[in-house]
Amino acid sequence: MNNSLTPFGFVHQVAHGAVVRLHDGVGELLGHRPYSDDLRRLLGEVTAAMPLLATHLGFEGRINLQFQSLEATRTIPGARTQLMVGQVDHHLRVRAMAKAPPEAGGSFRELLEGGVLALMVEPADSRRAAHQALVLIQGERLQDALETYFRQSEQLPTLIRLAARGDTLAGFMLQRLPIESAAGTQADWEHLLILAQTLTEAELLETPVERLLARLFADSPGVIAQSSRAVQVSCNCDRAGISRLLIALGKDEVDALIAEQGQASVTCEFCSRHYRYTPEQAMELFVAADRPPSATRH
Ligand SMILES: [Zn+2]
């Protein structure tokens, strides 16, 4: 299995975590647009972070990590990132994209200067409340910002490490669990944290997961690796989803597009796939959307 997420826990139940390794599909995903080396690395880290964030999701839905520039309408010197999105769903399907001039470079903080980074949890079941929180753009790396988010917004002390080298992406998370319900103590947590801090970037990218966990936690009570789950790095857009998007856009907007271009053409922001609708196909969308469900024929 080339793309995998391996959750792990401990006998004393003080913490849990996960290791993610991604390679298949990464070149395609990050190759759709011309990114600077710095932005490509950041986008790789976003891609590696998403499955970690979904490890303990516990319900069907989607997690979005989205950066939006607040300065898009102002003229600012230098090239800036306008938009960056990472997404993962409960099947561990991951995709990510950014919009920025090809020369936009710099550190995490420089790349995302002048905007906000939001983490959104969207349950598939609309009766469950969606949840949104800001991730402060601070620290040298995305991993620092995510650690701060977990500590401040979720009250969960967390260690996160992310790495991107070419088309190989990796991530590691160690997160404290409520001590009250565990057999272990605060001292046990602090011990694990010290051990996890010895993880190097080369190890994270290269060492087989079982060996990595055995090496890191050799000195602590029973680390338990659970079975690995497959992670899919690819866009999951399809015509049905694009059709829903056009219906949401409204008939007037779509009619205007058709009047202008002779057809409605939509390009997926994640994978650059084109979807085209002839005037007849577009009309059929709205006819079908207006039809009461009882009259729908299968
Ligand atoms: Zn797509």
Residues whose N, C-alpha, C, O or C-beta is under 5 A from the ligand:
A	BS01	ZN	C235 C237 C268 F270 C271 R273
